Amino acid sequence: MSGGSGHGAVIEVADLVVRYGTATALDRVGLTVRAGELVALIGPNGAGKTSLVNAVLGVLRPAAGRVELGGRVALVPEGRQMFDDLTVEDNLVLGAWRRRRAKGARDAARVYEVLPQLADLRKRRAGSLSGGQQQMVAFGRALMAEPDAIVVDELSLGLAPLVTADLAEHLRALNAERGLAVLLIEQNARLALELCGRGYVLEAGRVRAEGTAAELAAGPDVADAYLGGRAATGGKTDATEAETAGAEGETAATEGKTAGTEGKAAGTEGET
């Protein structure tokens, strides 16, 4: 992984190959997120989305290809992954774990300005919050890293539609007001394509389609498989099996390092 991606790209992935044993989870995948963009990555379970996130953040080493970061990148992880027994504020400060605590406290104050709902919750135990409130904390924790881009992994997972819509508006506002680039990894294709300007469709470890959100939504394959209520069909592929095995193999390490991942990724501007 290296820094200095071209053409204003904050995240640039080219010819990325990820393997688990003999099975290929990602096969020559390419993806670009430019400064200030909202970009969607949609696809079914087992498509390779988790492998792509982990490769972008440096959690796993690809077999081939490259990942370049043109700035600081932070993660809003799937399932929020709070420290339930810590307060909201303590969870936020962990997002700035590489900096001095006093600096972290100042950063938290700035996060409260951007996400004022968190100020009222700052002394609450994270485990006592609703799913939507926890997702807001996950946003705030990522912002503590002062990123140029955030990777949001499954925004809508386990949340009611109204809560998801509210969080999507907050994400849109962060993009518009702060110029924050966003890569949204999402199974809810309708939500992702309504929120983002461009998108990619990942299936069986390969990018099957890319374009503007309008182009993807109008395409018959995407419309039928993701927007018409019909799940994508097909037999279980090697990529699906590899993605599942790899995700299970990484779970323990990922959960143990989650709070530090954002800070670690945030410090990544050069070779990691």
C-alpha positions in Angstrom: 0.0 0.0 0.0 1.3 3.4 -0.8 0.4 7.1 -0.7 0.1 9.8 -3.3 -2.6 8.4 -5.6 -3.2 10.4 -8.7 -6.0 12.4 -10.2 -7.3 13.6 -6.7 -8.0 10.1 -5.6 -8.2 9.5 -1.9 -8.6 5.7 -2.4 -7.3 4.0 -5.5 -7.4 0.2 -6.0 -6.0 -1.4 -9.2 -5.8 -5.0 -10.3 -6.3 -6.2 -6.7 -6.2 -9.9 -6.2 -6.9 -11.5 -2.8 -6.7 -15.2 -2.2 -7.5 -17.5 0.7 -5.5 -20.7 0.1 -6.3 -21.7 -3.5 -9.6 -19.8 -3.7 -9.7 -16.3 -5.2 -11.9 -13.8 -3.3 -11.0 -10.8 -5.4 -9.9 -11.0 -9.0 -8.3 -7.9 -10.5 -10.6 -5.5 -8.8 -10.3 -1.8 -9.5 -12.0 1.1 -7.7 -11.4 4.8 -7.2 -12.8 7.3 -4.7 -11.9 10.9 -5.4 -11.7 13.7 -2.9 -15.2 14.9 -1.9 -17.0 11.9 -3.7 -19.7 9.6 -2.4 -19.1 6.2 -4.0 -21.2 3.1 -3.4 -20.0 -0.5 -3.6 -22.9 -2.9 -3.7 -23.1 -6.7 -4.0 -24.5 -9.8 -2.4 -23.1 -11.7 0.6 -19.8 -13.4 -0.3 -19.1 -11.0 -3.2 -15.7 -10.0 -1.7 -16.7 -6.7 0.0 -15.2 -7.6 3.3 -11.9 -8.6 1.7 -11.8 -5.3 -0.2 -12.3 -3.3 3.0 -9.6 -5.2 4.7 -7.2 -4.8 1.8 -7.8 -1.0 1.6 -7.2 -0.6 5.4 -4.1 -2.8 5.3 -5.6 -5.5 7.5 -4.7 -8.2 4.9 -2.0 -8.3 2.2 -3.2 -8.8 -1.3 -1.7 -11.5 -3.6 -1.3 -8.9 -6.4 -2.3 -5.4 -7.4 -2.1 -2.2 -5.5 -3.9 0.0 -3.0 -3.0 3.7 -2.8 -4.3 6.2 -0.3 -4.1 9.9 -1.1 -4.9 10.9 2.5 -6.2 9.7 5.8 -8.8 7.0 5.7 -10.9 5.8 8.6 -13.4 3.0 9.1 -17.0 2.9 10.2 -17.1 -0.9 10.8 -19.9 -3.3 10.1 -21.9 -3.9 13.3 -20.6 -0.7 14.9 -18.3 -2.7 17.3 -18.5 -0.5 20.3 -16.8 -1.0 23.6 -20.1 -1.5 25.4 -18.8 -0.9 29.0 -17.1 2.4 28.1 -18.9 5.7 27.7 -19.7 7.3 24.4 -16.9 9.9 25.0 -14.3 7.1 25.8 -15.3 5.3 22.6 -14.7 8.5 20.7 -11.4 9.2 22.2 -10.2 5.7 21.3 -10.6 6.9 17.7 -7.7 9.3 18.3 -5.6 6.7 20.2 -2.4 7.7 18.4 -2.5 11.3 19.7 -2.2 12.7 23.1 -5.4 12.4 25.3 -5.7 16.2 25.5 -5.8 16.5 21.7 -8.3 13.7 21.7 -10.6 15.6 24.1 -10.4 18.7 21.8 -11.2 16.5 18.8 -14.2 15.1 20.7 -15.5 18.6 21.2 -15.3 19.2 17.5 -17.2 16.0 16.8 -19.9 17.2 19.2 -20.3 20.3 17.0 -20.7 18.2 13.9 -22.9 15.5 15.5 -24.6 17.4 18.4 -26.7 14.4 19.3 -23.6 12.8 20.7 -23.0 15.6 23.2 -26.1 14.6 25.1 -25.0 11.0 25.1 -21.4 11.4 26.0 -21.6 10.0 29.5 -23.9 7.1 28.6 -22.5 3.6 28.3 -22.2 2.7 24.7 -23.9 -0.6 25.3 -27.0 1.1 26.5 -27.6 2.9 23.3 -29.9 2.0 20.4 -28.5 0.7 17.1 -28.9 4.0 15.4 -27.2 5.9 18.3 -24.3 3.4 18.2 -23.9 4.0 14.5 -23.7 7.7 15.2 -20.9 7.0 17.7 -19.2 4.9 15.0 -19.3 8.0 12.7 -18.0 10.2 15.5 -15.2 7.8 16.3 -14.1 7.7 12.6 -14.1 11.6 12.5 -11.8 11.6 15.5 -9.1 10.5 13.1 -9.5 13.7 11.1 -9.8 11.6 7.9 -10.0 12.7 4.3 -12.2 9.7 3.6 -14.3 7.2 5.5 -15.2 3.6 4.6 -18.7 2.9 5.8 -19.3 -0.8 6.0 -23.0 -1.8 5.9 -24.6 1.4 7.2 -28.1 -0.1 7.3 -27.3 -3.4 9.0 -29.8 -4.2 11.7 -31.4 -0.8 11.6 -35.0 0.3 10.9 -35.6 2.1 7.6 -36.3 5.4 9.3 -33.2 5.3 11.4 -31.2 4.3 8.3 -32.6 7.3 6.3 -31.6 9.7 9.1 -28.1 8.3 9.2 -27.8 8.6 5.5 -28.7 12.3 5.7 -26.0 12.8 8.3 -23.6 11.1 5.9 -24.7 13.3 3.1 -24.2 16.4 5.3 -20.7 15.3 6.3 -19.8 15.0 2.7 -21.3 18.3 1.6 -20.2 20.4 4.6 -16.8 18.9 5.3 -15.8 17.6 1.8 -15.4 14.2 3.3 -15.1 11.4 0.7 -17.1 8.3 1.4 -16.9 4.7 0.2 -20.2 3.1 1.2 -20.2 -0.7 1.3 -23.8 -1.6 1.3 -26.2 -4.5 0.5 -29.2 -2.1 0.3 -28.6 -1.1 -3.3 -31.5 1.4 -3.4 -30.1 3.3 -0.4 -26.6 3.3 -1.7 -27.5 4.5 -5.2 -29.8 7.2 -3.9 -27.1 8.5 -1.6 -24.0 8.2 -3.8 -23.1 9.8 -7.1 -21.1 6.8 -8.5 -21.0 3.1 -7.8 -19.5 -0.3 -8.4 -21.2 -3.7 -8.4 -19.1 -6.5 -7.0 -20.1 -10.1 -7.6 -18.1 -13.3 -7.1 -15.0 -11.3 -6.5 -15.1 -9.2 -9.7 -16.4 -5.7 -10.6 -19.4 -6.5 -12.8 -20.6 -3.0 -13.5 -19.6 0.6 -12.7 -20.9 4.0 -13.5 -23.0 6.9 -12.2 -25.7 5.9 -9.7 -28.3 6.8 -12.4 -26.6 4.6 -15.0 -26.4 1.6 -12.6 -30.0 2.0 -11.4 -31.2 2.1 -15.0 -29.2 -1.0 -16.1 -31.5 -4.0 -16.4 -29.1 -6.4 -14.6 -28.7 -4.1 -11.5 -32.4 -3.2 -11.5 -33.5 -6.8 -11.7 -31.1 -8.2 -9.2 -30.9 -5.4 -6.6 -33.7 -2.9 -7.1 -36.7 -5.2 -7.9 -36.8 -7.2 -4.8 -35.2 -10.3 -6.4 -32.0 -11.4 -4.8 -29.0 -12.2 -7.1 -29.1 -15.9 -7.9 -26.5 -18.5 -8.8 -24.5 -21.4 -7.3 -22.0 -20.8 -4.5 -18.7 -19.9 -6.1 -15.1 -20.3 -5.0 -15.0 -16.6 -4.3 -18.1 -16.9 -2.1 -16.5 -19.7 -0.2 -13.2 -17.9 0.1 -14.9 -14.7 1.3 -16.8 -16.5 4.0 -13.7 -18.5 5.1 -11.6 -15.4 5.1 -14.1 -13.3 7.0 -14.4 -16.0 9.7 -10.7 -16.3 9.9 -10.2 -12.5 10.4 -13.1 -11.9 12.8 -11.2 -12.4 16.1 -8.3 -10.2 15.1 -10.6 -7.5 13.6 -12.8 -7.3 16.6 -9.8 -7.0 18.9 -8.3 -4.2 16.8 -11.4 -2.3 15.7 -11.1 0.9 17.7 -7.5 1.2 16.8 -8.1 0.5 13.1 -9.5 4.0 12.4 -6.6 5.7 14.1 -4.1 3.4 12.4 -5.7 3.9 9.0 -5.8 7.6 9.7 -2.1 7.7 10.2 -1.6 6.0 6.8 -0.5 8.5 4.3 2.5 6.7 3.0 3.7 3.1 2.8 1.9 0.9 5.5 
